Amino acid sequence: MALTVEQCNLLLDVLEPGNIKSQSLEALTKDVIRKFDKSDHFRVGSCLVMLLQADLLPDRDQRVAALTILQQLYRGETLINNPFASIFLHVLYPPEQHNTIGVPKLEYPGQLPKLSDAEKHFVTLLVSDTPKDAQFLRKTALQVISQEVPTASTVDLSAIRAAFTEKQSELPQTSKSGIPVILSLPDKASDRDQPVTSLREIIQKLATGENAPINRVYKPEFVTLAPPLLNCQDEPVWLNPTNPKEHLVCYDATMCIPDVAGYEARQLMNKAYKSALSIPQQQQLLGELEKDPKLVYHVGLTPSKLPELVENNPLIAIEVLLKLMQSKQITEYFSVLVNMEMSLHSMEVVNRLTTTVDLPTEFVHLYISNCISTCETIKDRYMQNRLVRLVCVFLQSLIRNKIINVQELFIEVQAFCIEFSRIREAAALFRLLKQLESGELGLVSSPTLGSKTKLDA
């Protein structure tokens, strides 16, 4: 995960104090993205984190530039998906802020630098949902540090913190207890006799080479006690049985026998998603599903594949859904079915299911509303007339079989009939509604119409 010497020099050239003071943060990040491939972004970010933790960026404007580059390497991603999200939350909410009252705020190994209020305000804008082409990225790091900080922050990161905390809680305790292997050592009493090493040379030694300590942490060893040996005196009895009648060999006769039926059923289902099966293939698949009721859970059907199955093989879709009625996912299958594109096959499946089992009322009503909406929005006049006829026949079937309560959809269906009154099936459906209203059929009660329409004639 280490950088090459050339890559390290390119990054350090960008972070030069003179370069940072003369260029905007946006120009700096574009310079880094242009010089490094996307596959190297994580190594660049790891090097920047090391520089921050080891206190190798002494200037405040260098720290601001490093944090900006760290975020912009993964621009377009949410903060939670940024592999360095913990760095930003760490500098915004240092762990010492959460210490108990009265306990001194101690520093710890690998501590990130403390930011000023202006720097924290900038980092908050950087990691929030503020558009990435905002004006603050077009400023220099020095301008960001020198700007006035608003008294009350308008950016709320509580949701991001909660999501990150939940994500971190899933990690094992040992992975959250590591410390960096590179620690800063402030030179409080410099020895003039010691040779002076440039900062660039130090960074090159730490960030390059095969054994570079960059991105490494020291973790406590996870020690567990060895389990005690099992004291079992009768364990080898089966080696020399004294009474063969008491020790019978149990052999699974079905072991190593291929599941031919299940394999063929899965193969046929894969074909059923793409094209219509022949009649013998349909009979074979339905026969296998009938022999083994649990086979339907192992043929590879998912809610997302249901629309393809309905359009190519509606009869197979009907039988499969009937066998999945006791499944925990049946609600997801119904939801996909009623929201899929309206067609003759989807109507056939819904109509068959409504006459066979009790579908939830809300699903049936939602499918009817989707059918009506599709007829109203389609542009092709021929296809519109065809779909309207199908919907009208479908609704008449549901009404005559007492599957739906027209009273709950009366206004919507009546408006649909009036809009397409030129079509014979729509007029027939409207007459059926009027018969229900007058009580001639006696199927269900319907609300009274306030005024006559042109279909009354």
N, C-alpha and C positions, 0 to 999 in steps of 0.2 A: 504493500500500500504506500510505499515511499515514492517521492518524486525523484526524477533524475536531476543531475547538477544543472543542466540547461533549463529544465522547467523551474527549478527553484530560483535561478537567476531571473527568469522572466517574471515570476511572481514578485520577487523583491524589487525589481525595477519599477513595477506598478506602485508598490508601497513606499517608494522613496519619498521623503518629506517634500522635496521640491516639486515632484510630480503631483502629489496630493494637493498641494497648495494652489497649483495652477489649473487643475482640471476639475470638472464637476464630478459628482459621484456617479452620474449616469455614464459619463465618458470613461471613467475608471472601470466600471463593470463591463462595458462593451469591449474595452481593451482586453480584459481577462478572458471573456467568452470567445473573443476572436483568436486569442493565442493558444487556448486549450481546447481539446476535443471534449465532447460531452462525456466520454468514458473516463476522462481524467478529473471530472468535476469533484468527485468524492475525495480524491487524494488532495486536490487543492483545498477543499474545505477542511480536511483533517489537518493540513499544514497550518491553516489560519487559526484553527482552534488551539493547536500547540503553541503558536506564537502568542495568543492571548493568555493562555494558562501559565506559560513560562515567563510572562512579563517581558517579552522581547519586542514589543511595540510600545516604546516609551511615550510617544506623543499621543495626545487625545484624538487628533484628527486622523492618525493612523488606525486607532481602534475603531472609529466610526466608519472609515473606509473598509476595514476588514469585515465588520459586521454587515455592511451593505453588500459586499461581494458574496458573503456567505449566504445571504438571503436570495440574491439575484441569480445565483447559480441554479436555483430551483424555482425560478419565477414561473408563475402559472399554476403552481401546486399550492395546496393549502398548507398552513403551518404544520399541521399534524403529520402530513406526508413528507415534510422536510426532514432528512435524517439528522439535521442539527437543530431541531426544534428545542431540545433541552437547553441549548446554549442561550437562545433568546429569552426563554422563560427564566433562566438562571440569572441573567444580568438585570432583567426587569424586576424579578422577585427573589432577591438573594436569600439563601436558606437562613442566614442569621436574623432575618426579619421575623422568623417564626419561632425564635427562642423564647423560652419562658421569661416572664418579667422578673428582673432581678439577677438573671444569669448573664454574665459578661458575653458580649458578642465576639467570639474567638474566630480567628482565621483558621483555615484548614488547607491541607495540601491540594494543589490544583485549583485553587480559588480563582475565579475569573475577576478581571478588574472591576472596580466599583465605578459606576457611571454617574455623571452629573445629571441634574434634572433635565437640562436641555438634551443630553444624549439619550436619556430614557424616553423623553417625549418623541424624539426622532425614531428610535427603535420601535416604539409602540405604533407609530404610523407605518413603519416599514413592514411589520408583520401582520397588520390589520388588513381588512378588505378594501383599503384605500386603493384606487386605481394606480397601477404601477407606472403610469406616465404622469404622475402628479408632479407639481412644481418643486417639491422638496428634494427630488432626486436630481434636479438640474442645478442645485446649489453645490458649492464646494463644502468639504468637511468643516473648514473653519467657519463658514457662514452658518452651518447647522449648529455648531457649538455656541456661537455668539448670539443666536436668535433668542427672542423672549419666549418664555414658557407660559402657556395659558394657565390661569389659576385652577380651572376645573377641566380635567381631561374629558373629551367627548367620545373617546374610544373605549369600549368595554371588551376586555379579553377574558372575562370570567368563563364564558362558554368554552373557549379554547383551552384554558387552564384545566377545566373539569374534564374535557375529553382527553387531554394529555395525561392527567393524573390517573384516569381509568385505564388508559393504555399501558402506563407504567406499572400499574398494580398487577398486571398479568405476568410481568417478568419475575424470575426467581430472585430471592433475596440476595444471593451471591453476586448477581450481575448488577445490582444496585449498590453494592458496597465496595466497588473498586475505586482506586485512586490512580491518577496518571503516574507514569514512571519518570516523567520529566517535571522537576519541581524548580521553581525560581528560588534563587539564593541572593537576597539583596547584599550588595557589597558595602557593608557599613564601615569597614576599616580596610581600605585598599592598601595593598602592599606594593610599593613602588618597585621593588626588586623583581616582582613577578612579570613575565612577558605579557604584553598587551595583545589580546586577540580581538580582531574586529567582529562586530556584531554579525556581519554577513557570513563570516567563516563559521561562527558558532551555529548559526541557523543551518548552514549547509551540512555541517556534521550531524546535526540532529534530524534533518528532514530528508537526507539522501543516503544512498547505500543500501545494501541487502539487509543489514541488521539495524536499520534505522529504528529508533524507539518511538517514532511517530505513531499515533493512534493506538498505543498500547496502554494497558492499565494493569495495575497490580490488584489481584483479587485474593481474598482470604481462601485458604484451602478448605474445601468442604469435607470434613472428616466425619465418618459414621462408624459406629461399632460393628464389628463382625457379628453376624447372627450366630447363636449357639448351634452346635451340631444336634441333629435330630437323633434322639435315642430310640431306635426302633430295632428290637431284637427279632421280630418276626419278618423282617423285610425280605431275606433271601429264602423264605419258605418255598416259594414257587420253583426254585432251582431244583430241589430234590423233594418233590411232593411224596408224602408217606401214604396218602390215600387219594388216588387219582380221581375218585368220584366227587371229592369235595372241592377239587380245583379244576374247573372246566375252562377250556380256552374259548374266549369270546372273540369272534372274528366278524368284522363288518363286511358282509358279502357285497355291498354296493360300493365299496372303496375302489377307486381307480376306474370305475365305469363312467364313461363320458355322459354328460347330460345332453343326449342327442335332441330330445324333445325341446328342452329349453333353448338350446342353440338354434334350432330351426325356427322357433317362435321369434327369437330376437332378430334373426336374419329377415324373416318376413315382415316384422315391424319396421325394420330399417328401410325395406322396400316400400312399405305402405306410406311412409312420410313423403316419398318422392314421386310415386305414380300409383295409379289404380291397380290393385291386385286382380288377378284372374279369379274366376269363380272357384276353381279347385284350390287355389292358394288361400282364398278367404275361408273356405270350409276347413282347410287344414289348420289355419291359425285359430279359428273359433273353436275347433275341436280340441286343440291343445289347451286353450284357456278354460274350456269346460272340464277337462280331465283334472286339472290342477288349479284350484281357485286362487292359490297364492302365486301362481306364475305371472299374473298380471303385474305384480310388484317388481318383477325381475326382467321385464322385456325392454326396459330402457325408456319408457314413456315418462315425460315430464310435462308440467303445464305449458312450458314454452313451445313444445313440439305439438301440442294438441291442435292448433289451427291447421297445420299441414296435414295431419291425419284426417281432420274433418273434411277438408276440401278434396282430398284424394280418395279416401275410403270412409264415407260417413257411416256405413253399417258397422265397420270395425270400431269406429269411435263410439258408437252407441253402446255396443256390448262391453267395451272396455270401461266406459264411464259407469255403467250399471254395476260392474264388478268392483269398482272403486268407491262405491257409495259409503262404505264403512271406513274408508281411508281418512286419515287426518288432513290430507291435502285436497279433499274433494271440494272445499270452498275455493281454493286457488284454481282448480280446474273449471268450476262454474264461472268464476270471475273472468278467466281468459275466454271462455266460450261466449259469454254474453257481450264481451267487449271487442270480439274479433270482427273483421269485415263481414258485412251482411252478404249472404249468398243463399242459393237454393239448398245447398248441402247443410249449411249451418242452421237454416230453418227446419230442415228435416230432422236434424239431431235434436234440436230443442223441442220440437213438436213430439217426437217419439219419447223423449225423457219425461215430458209433462204428462203424457198419457200412461206412463209406466210407473213412475215414482212421484212422490210429492216434492217438487222443487221449491226452494225458498221463494216466497212471493216477490221479495225485492229483486231477485235475479230475473224473474220472468218480466216484471215491469220494466227493469232496466233494459232488457233485450228489446222489448217492444219500442221503447223510446229511442233506442239506437237505430232500429229499423226505420222508424218514421223520420228521424233526423237524416239518415242516409238518403232516403227518397227525396227529401226536400232540398238537399244540397247537390245532388248529382247533376251534371251539366248535359250529358248526353240524353236527348229526348227519348230515343228508342229504349235505352237501358232504363231510363226513369219509369217509363210506362210498364216495362216488364217487371221491375222490382215492385212497383205499386200493386200490380196484380198479385204477385206472390205474397206481399204483406197482407193484402185484404183477405185472400183465401186462408192464410195462416191465422189471422185474427178471428175469422168466422169459425174456424175449427176450434180454437180455444174457447170462444164464447159458447158454442153449441154443446161442447163437452163439459161446460161449467168448470173449466180449469182456472179461469181468471174472473175476477169480479169487475164487470164493466164499469160499475159506479166509480171505482177508483181511477179509471183512465178515461172516463166518458168525454170530458171536455177535449182532451188531447186527441182521441180517436175521431171525435166528431169534426174537429177542425181539419184533421187529415183528410177525411172524406169530402169535406166541402172544397178543400184546395184542389183535389183531383177528381172533381165531380164528372169530368169528361170521360173518365174511365168506367166501364160497365161494372167491374168488380167493386170499385169504390162506392158506386151508387147502391149496389146490392148490400154492401156492408152498412151503409147509412140506413137503408130500409130495415135491416135487422135491428139496428139501434132503436129505431122508432117503434118497432114491434115490442122490443123489450120495455120501452118507456110506457107504452100503452097497456102493457100486461098481457098482450095476446099470446106470447110464448110462455110467460111465467117462469123464465129461467132465473133472473135476478132483477132486483129493483134498480132503476136508474133515476137520476135526477131529472126533474122536469125542465124541458127546454123553454127558454124565455120568449123566443120569437121564432117564426118560421124562417127557413132558409130556402135557397133555390133548389135543393134536392127534394123538397116536399112535393114539388109539382109532379 
